[in-house]
């Protein structure tokens, strides 16, 4: 497979690796981007397996809490200008409120919202605002207490990152601290059992390959893997992470001291996991001039 300059740039942006190292990684893995990241990590050449910051969608995450249930919805738009539009914000608020009474995003699309379904409401708003929009996803939690936090809020209850935390025991103030922690630390799951087994195994294999590169004896390598995977699990799970409010405690221990049990959480970030089309305005202008 031909390795292009664009592929090399994408790998460099996502890993912090040098140009020649990125090119070699892509050559060794026949252009497979994920495999190239792992190859760089194995060789100790990736500064971090960073996520690309080029998210495709703009829009808002809206939160709604009622009694012991909280829901988060993501509604996307083409530009961030729409996220600042009062009409759009009012629509997201209504969609979040409607989500309290449904189980999933499919049901939400058909839920009533002032005499129209949510899906029809979005269609009408596309016509009036003049920009494509979509209802992407929703998630919910339930507990004795449901705390919420919005990061980069556009208005009350909605913004770029929305977090919900369900607690048994404790209080709202502690729940808010945990929600803010989740917004910043972005845990992959509540505990080890909630992590994707495939992702854990992939990390284990990467760590094995890294350890083998050290040339140490197998017995030493085995201990290295155990230690590194223990660290990976701790850093990836909410309960195992060092609490941002008091880094001397894990979140699990902080919860115990607060008399709380964390039952679950939701963290939605606008555009998370969607590739954004890069605009080359210079090329666009050049093409327009050539065609005139």
Secondary structure as GFF3:
##gff-version 3
##sequence-region A 1 292
A	DSSP	alpha_helix	5	15	.	.	.	ID=ss1
A	DSSP	alpha_helix	19	28	.	.	.	ID=ss2
A	DSSP	alpha_helix	33	42	.	.	.	ID=ss3
A	DSSP	beta_strand	58	66	.	.	.	ID=ss4
A	DSSP	beta_strand	69	77	.	.	.	ID=ss5
A	DSSP	alpha_helix	80	83	.	.	.	ID=ss6
A	DSSP	alpha_helix	86	99	.	.	.	ID=ss7
A	DSSP	alpha_helix	105	109	.	.	.	ID=ss8
A	DSSP	beta_strand	112	113	.	.	.	ID=ss9
A	DSSP	beta_strand	116	117	.	.	.	ID=ss10
A	DSSP	alpha_helix	118	129	.	.	.	ID=ss11
A	DSSP	beta_strand	133	142	.	.	.	ID=ss12
A	DSSP	beta_strand	145	155	.	.	.	ID=ss13
A	DSSP	beta_strand	158	169	.	.	.	ID=ss14
A	DSSP	alpha_helix	172	185	.	.	.	ID=ss15
A	DSSP	three_ten_helix	192	194	.	.	.	ID=ss16
A	DSSP	alpha_helix	197	213	.	.	.	ID=ss17
A	DSSP	alpha_helix	218	236	.	.	.	ID=ss18
A	DSSP	alpha_helix	251	257	.	.	.	ID=ss19
A	DSSP	beta_strand	260	269	.	.	.	ID=ss20
A	DSSP	alpha_helix	281	291	.	.	.	ID=ss21
###
